[in-house]
Amino acid sequence: MAADLGLGTYRIDPKSMSLSVAMANMDADTAWVDTAPNYLGGLAQELLAPILVRFPKVSISSKVGFLSTDAAIAATRDGILTSEEADAEYCLQPGYVEWQGRRNCAELGKKKLDVLFAHNPERADGDVYEALKGAFGAMETLVSEGRIKAYGVATWDGFQKGRLGVKELDKVAAEAAGTRDHHLKAIQLPVSLVMSDAFEAALEGEGPISEAAELGWEVFASAPLFGGELPELAHKDLTAFITPALTVPAACILAVASCPGVTRVLLSASSPSHWLEAYEATIKPTVPAPALRKVFDVLSSD
């Protein structure tokens, strides 16, 4: 079964936010919106709040790490960060993580978030695992307060560059929680036919996607179209290995949704037609691993 589709809000047109959430709610059982307090110039959560009221069953994930201008000012005013810390524009200090987690709930108008991600922790100064241990401890506090159901790590190149490992994250979460029964339950990383290291490893039952799946974690695939550039890079002959019946973008989406271990593909759809095209792709049968390997063989020979 292919992975579910979720709405990503990093690149979305603010004017189409309401319609995009409505489209994401087409299947109320799997509807998901992923956001962050620094998206859309710090306005993403504020824009989402009145829309989410109309779609109460939509699951929501947000992030903590990057400081929007408003968050930096408010955190300094509230005595959470010093001016110097706020100027750094990135923070995973436990006090700030708790503060931002509560602020995310308030900005989104939600009592509880489904997942709170540590956002690009590879940006943290010093030992990334030490930074995450403190952040995970704060997130466990947010779980105990009923603010979040679970937490995770959303990264751009942390796994690719070897700064992060799933087994190490699992160990750090257990140390932070003081028990193996911790609430680290998800990872988010780029998965596409271009940023393909984790994808190709998963086809062999290896790498972060497979390791997360073995632990029963959710795996969110971001940037499945490589920021919209992939349809220009791919071609119909290539996507014929996936399925000739789909357009190039839809075939690329189905390929990611077929990656073993991926549970959700995040897409910033620019129009209803794009969302429908992607949704219809993800409800098709998964692409077999040998066909996906053939796609990467073709790409490597180009």
Salt bridges, closest charged atoms under 4 A:
ASP4 OD2 - ARG264 NH2 3.89
ASP34 OD2 - LYS63 NZ 2.57
ASP78 OD1 - ARG77 NE 3.28
GLU98 OE1 - ARG102 NH2 2.92
GLU107 OE2 - ARG103 NE 3.34
ASP114 OD1 - LYS149 NZ 3.10
GLU140 OE1 - HIS183 ND1 2.94
GLU145 OE2 - ARG102 NH2 2.78
GLU145 OE1 - ARG147 NE 3.64
ASP157 OD2 - LYS161 NZ 3.29
ASP170 OD2 - ARG180 NH2 2.70
ASP170 OD1 - HIS182 NE2 2.63
GLU175 OE1 - LYS133 NZ 3.97
GLU204 OE2 - ARG293 NE 2.80
ASP302 OD2 - HIS235 NE2 3.95
